[in-house]
Amino acid sequence: MFGIIRPCRHSLSESLRTEWLAHLCGLCLALRDDHGQLARTATNYDGLVISVLVEAQSTAGPDRRQAGPCPLRGMRGASVAKGEGARLAAAVSLALASVKVEDHVLDGDGAFARRPVAGAAGVVARRWGRQSGRTGEAVGFDTAVLVRAARRQGELERAAGLGSPVLAVTEPTETATAEAVAHTAVLAGRPGNAAALHEVGRLFGRLAHLLDAAEDQAEDARTGAWNPLTATGTDRAEAERLCRDAVHGIQLALKEVEFTSPALPHRLLVHETRRAVDRVFTPTAHSHPHQAPPQAPGQPPHTPEPPRPNRSLPAACAMWAFMACTCQLLCCEHEDPFSGQRKEGACANADCGNCDCSGCGDCCSCCSDGCCCDGCDGCGCDC
């Protein structure tokens, strides 16, 4: 669950990357402290935007604590985000994760088709749902609005058919995200920002839903899974138009928000969302450089190393849980617990190398992270 916002280490200045990692680690540790080690697997890049927005609106300045060594930081300690913003982000992430796990159980996806796995996953999902509700209540947010929206999703999907508006299907995601993002204004003591942030959240939810659908469309067609674009007959050109309109709408709504430190929210919610749309709809602009080198004339073709034998399911699940709770799945090169193949950690990769870091994407770095940007047409340091 790594989200659509995947900042490349080359696309953030050093100070913004440090700030971003402080919120990522703060979300992860808030999940651990309030809900246990397993809850850290609900950490996702999109969820930490909640913490970023609370801090960016606050007049009290960054709320930090010192954290111990972690593989993500090269086994170094760090100053990480804490407080109500991190706890709200944790509550939202955990609530959505609980719904997602329940859906996998109900659909019998993959390993969830096995009764022991489904039973254990159902217990975890119900526990996460209760825990997220308690944490949300502690910061004045009712996570039930997220659960109700997710429950309504199934009804809308069953009613959708060819010719149905795809935005009718994205409505529950828009509603849930809008409520969570708007609540950051309450926690930051900026109630006047709530309406604009509600719009930011609504459009961000639409964008996330559509990008996920577009990214998964080919695989969904192969497996026979339901996909909103395919089900409603929405072509990719229309999906891309809706996504780019959403990014533009987010940019306009953010201009109505009163921030004390706007650089990171703008970077994540405007620049990185635009990059996400490019990544999904124009993949040639983000081709991965780590391809096999060309073969010299006369050399035999490269033969990839065959995958190692699979572990038994109980052993693989146990290893997966251990690696997730120790951040190895997120941060380190590791052997996949199920297939035995070598993989990079998601945080270590962070989609770096899949991106074109040239052009106006770096314009906010030239003003000590204090500039305001209006698309690629203008960027000034006087705001």
Helices and strands as residue ranges (DSSP letters): H 14-35, G 37-42, H 48-57, E 64-70, G 71-73, E 76-81, H 84-107, G 110-113, H 115-138, H 144-159, H 166-187, G 191-193, H 194-223, H 228-232, H 236-254, H 263-266, I 267-272, H 273-281, G 283-286, H 313-325, H 328-331, E 334-335, E 342-343, H 346-349, G 359-367, E 372-374, E 378-380
